[in-house]
Amino acid sequence: MSTEVGDMSSTSLFLSAQRRLHRARNLVSLSLISGALIACSSSNNDSAQFSEVTESSSEMAAPAPAAVRVIHASPDAPPVNITLNGSVAVSDLDYADSSGFATVDPGSYDIGVLGQTPAGEVEVISVSGFELAEASRTTILAVDRSANIEPLVVTDSEATPSSDEVALRVVHASPDAPAVDVYVTDPDADIASASPALSFEFRQDVDAGALSAGLVTIRVALEGSDTVVYDSGPVDLSGFAGEQLLVAAISSTAPAEISASPVKLLVSTDDAALVLRDTNTASAARVVHLAPDANEAAGGPVEVFASSAELGADPVQLIDAFDYTDTVPAVDAFVTVPAGDYVFDVAPNTNTIGDSVFASPTVALETAAAYTAVAVGRVLTDPAFSLLLTEDSARPIATQASVKIIHGAPAAGTVNVFVTPAGEVSVLEIEAGNGGEPLLTDFEFASITDYVAVNPGSYDVRVVAGGSVAINIENLSLAGGSVATAIARGPSESEHTGPDDFGVILLTQ
């Protein structure tokens, strides 16, 4: 299980995160993993189970167990199940997560990594006869993008840390980063006058040895230069004193993460993992105007103001001349904003917040999260104008398309939504009740679904209101790795410019 942290400048915050790490466990407990692995090896007559000692062997020393863990470091691969000798040992291991160490009998194992796709499990890594030596501690990372995914096997640092040290093995596990230099310094040190602690490229690992468990800053620069591509900010290692840590540079996947750095650090302890993002990581947001009568109420396009302690004492004009169906900054992009609590005001386009016709409740934007805010409802009548906020949390996964649906058309009322393979079902069949079961039944205005994983391909999307197809989108192509939000919208209810019928706004990331 991984805990994600943005600004690590607070010592108490870091120690609190460390305490949470020691309470965290993967979806399959380590004891169950160990039991499964031991059961897998029970057919080998040369391997004795830990819990069974026969009378004839009671005076013999039992072999020291081996320890093994798996880390998911493939940025566009789906969650995986891990098998040992054909039996599932770890379930639902997702990106940037660690299974934690499990103790097993020394011996030879067949290891499988099974990707979970909408079409079922697909074996993406297969290793036969993998040897786990007595008393060994082995980490297997699934690295590279899914088309080239492979295992990377590393061991712990050979250093034995004292009670005020940590021992580090560092791995370059990001296919999106070139060869780099890594600096581990005092927080105030200038890397221009420092030497890198290590240099490596993708798939390489370095034993960084033992270092003092104090306050440090970790910076990653392009090899041979002082161009910093990742800065951890001050990190307090005292909570890890006496431990062996594996630090892997992995790819950033969220829009706000990518804006700050192409990489983040995954710090794995024996039983959990912690994500350290670049200290400049903010939030990401975009806004969609789907209030059909706002232009009529405001006498034209509107403007949006944001008020927040992070922005200063005065409200900031966020969007100018915002018209019906506009998306800012774009249907396929986000703008980065400081994380914090915000109040949004919608006003006529007069460059003053004093004319506001709507003020939102306080909205919390979290570090590294991406959000879509949709202005829906009516200013003058029911349903009342409001701001729908949804987190765009899906990671692009090569083996699936991830789709979320929002009902933003007040004139449509409650609807059914049909999503079928392109060309298989006609509009007439759906309206006649012969189109099969809808994906969404009695889908109400302002409702938002979770992400749905579907096979890559082309689809027809029909929104049925009152028995008739109000929205008909045919041959919508959803590629593997795509993340889409489909928003059903109604016609403009203003005398000003705008669409004349129902439709869909498709957002991507």
Buried (B, 14 or more C-beta within 10 A) or exposed (E): BBBBBBBBBBBEEBBBBBEBBEEBBBBBEBEBBBBBBBBBBBEEEEBBEBEEEEEEEEEEEEBEBBBBBBBBBBBBBBBBBBBBBEEBBBBEBBBBBBBBBBBBBBBBBBBBBBBBBBEEBBEBBEBEEBEBEEEBBBBBBBBBBBEEBBBBEBBBBEBEBEEEBBBBBBBBBBBBBEEBBBBBBEBEBEBEEBEBBBBBEBBBBBBBBBBBBBBBBBBBBBBEEBEBBBBBBBBBBBBBBEBBBBBBBBBBBBBBBBBBBBBBBBBBBBBBBBBBBBBBBBBBBBBBBBBBBBBBBBEBBBBBBBBBEBBEEEBBBBBEEBBBBBBBEEBEBBBBBEBBEBBBBBBBBEEEBEBBBBBBEEBEBBBBBBBBBBBBBBBEEEEEBBBBBBEBBBBBBBBBBBBBBBBBBBBBBEBBBBBBEBEEBBBEBBBEEEBEEBBBEEBEBBBBBEBBBBBBEEBBBBBBBEEEBBBBBEEBEBEBBBBBBBBBBBBBBBEBEBEEEBBBBBBBB
